[in-house]
């Protein structure tokens, strides 16, 4: 990366200056102590390094430090200058032309690091109850989780995506009882859900169970006994509804371009005995005590703000109990790192799970938890209110309204710890204000320019054809046998665009290491903006063959980088719009 090249040159020069006693009292320098930044005034340079922090060791003024360092820099065709305590840098033609050549050489691997410490990562996200449709919050976790998986795989890690099915709680019984009412309604009974607010909380009154009831009757036409509801019939209803909703969820995920390697059942965790096994291990190690008939885990000894109940007085498990067993199971499957995407309401839950991991002899730092904020739907400037189940806006509704591409992009384009305002009407518009359209249009424009470079033009008045600016063979030669010097004729007018293309590498690195996938969305918007500005200011296809080749090379570079980034986002790259 150009900024890394600049930093390395400065740090190498510092070492030489110290050796020659040119930096006052400074006797040593540790690499990594300085960093590059973008000057506020672009006229100063492409990058800058503030060396003022070295003054405390050198005991000389920062401008003199900077001046003395520059004496030892191999400048090549790059420009360096000193402003106060800053060393400013302007990339020369070699670095700029090599940057474009690298895009051509690496193609789909452009941005992938040469070497990285590979980890086997289990990424768990969504993990919704199989009791109803996904809401738009689930959609945000789905989009961001799948993008993060794509990003980490591209970066070099071994990534497994897992959906934890919460199918062992009281919510499944609640689902079965709710389906029973819908079935009775379909069979002609005059019955409805309780109107009492407290009683109503024991049911899911949403209309989404009506088609489930219809399918149940088709499969079990002779099942008529619903009142009183027997244990056998309730189990039948529960299993049917759960299986139906799980299929609905999986079909929607496939449509949303989200693909899990494993769907892990909480119920199977209980049946396997792993939950009780973890509880017993905590007992045996003295990490559990009894109080008021319940069993308490000494989680406060491991950083939690208080101890937690894992066995209630009636002998039943808490939600935490199964979660402990699930995370231990993850670690025992040999994963180096666990990454969970949870809602912000799970903030206090993180310490409890980490405490249990440590108490059972594992490294709690292997667990990373990304806490996500809510999504607000906005239509014509007004927020759309969501109910828990009835009259809620589902992820499926949103996809039907704006499409998969727009939904995925919008859901991914804000930092996960920031509330997202999803403007439905804007997401549907074909305008520069709609970020996904703006980016996709940039890709389509690049494709259009390349088509125009090799297509004959028909004069509608004379009926004659104008020869194409270049042949298909010439364009293929440019793409397949690109040379760094090709770009030189347009360096003066294309520098900002080249630097933005080169920035892709550092963006990928930062995004992968910080797990902040929104930076990809921000980057492609910025790249699209630079590309549109370049195109509007510079004629790409012209009679100047060398200039045309140089600018077409840039267009190809933009197309490649946009394609790579949008592939990580799992957003389409249209060639025509």
HELIX and SHEET records of a PDB file:
HELIX    1   1 UNK A    2  UNK A   19  1                                  18    
HELIX    2   2 UNK A   42  UNK A   44  5                                   3    
HELIX    3   3 UNK A   52  UNK A   54  5                                   3    
HELIX    4   4 UNK A   55  UNK A   58  1                                   4    
HELIX    5   5 UNK A   62  UNK A   70  1                                   9    
HELIX    6   6 UNK A   93  UNK A  106  1                                  14    
HELIX    7   7 UNK A  107  UNK A  109  5                                   3    
HELIX    8   8 UNK A  136  UNK A  155  1                                  20    
HELIX    9   9 UNK A  170  UNK A  186  1                                  17    
HELIX   10  10 UNK A  197  UNK A  200  1                                   4    
HELIX   11  11 UNK A  209  UNK A  219  1                                  11    
HELIX   12  12 UNK A  231  UNK A  255  1                                  25    
HELIX   13  13 UNK A  266  UNK A  271  1                                   6    
HELIX   14  14 UNK A  274  UNK A  284  1                                  11    
HELIX   15  15 UNK A  299  UNK A  302  5                                   4    
HELIX   16  16 UNK A  319  UNK A  332  1                                  14    
HELIX   17  17 UNK A  344  UNK A  346  5                                   3    
HELIX   18  18 UNK A  349  UNK A  359  1                                  11    
HELIX   19  19 UNK A  364  UNK A  366  5                                   3    
HELIX   20  20 UNK A  395  UNK A  402  1                                   8    
HELIX   21  21 UNK A  404  UNK A  412  1                                   9    
HELIX   22  22 UNK A  424  UNK A  428  1                                   5    
HELIX   23  23 UNK A  435  UNK A  454  1                                  20    
HELIX   24  24 UNK A  472  UNK A  480  1                                   9    
HELIX   25  25 UNK A  484  UNK A  490  5                                   7    
HELIX   26  26 UNK A  491  UNK A  514  1                                  24    
HELIX   27  27 UNK A  518  UNK A  537  1                                  20    
HELIX   28  28 UNK A  545  UNK A  569  1                                  25    
SHEET    1   A 4 UNK A  36  UNK A  37  0                                        
SHEET    2   A 4 UNK A  47  UNK A  50 -1                                        
SHEET    3   A 4 UNK A  86  UNK A  90 -1                                        
SHEET    4   A 4 UNK A  79  UNK A  83 -1                                        
SHEET    1   B 5 UNK A 262  UNK A 265  0                                        
SHEET    2   B 5 UNK A 158  UNK A 165  1                                        
SHEET    3   B 5 UNK A 120  UNK A 124  1                                        
SHEET    4   B 5 UNK A 337  UNK A 343  1                                        
SHEET    5   B 5 UNK A 367  UNK A 372  1                                        
SHEET    1   C 3 UNK A 288  UNK A 291  0                                        
SHEET    2   C 3 UNK A 294  UNK A 297 -1                                        
SHEET    3   C 3 UNK A 308  UNK A 311 -1                                        
SHEET    1   D 3 UNK A 382  UNK A 384  0                                        
SHEET    2   D 3 UNK A 375  UNK A 379 -1                                        
SHEET    3   D 3 UNK A 420  UNK A 423  1                                        
SHEET    1   E 2 UNK A 457  UNK A 458  0                                        
SHEET    2   E 2 UNK A 465  UNK A 466 -1                                        
END                                                                             
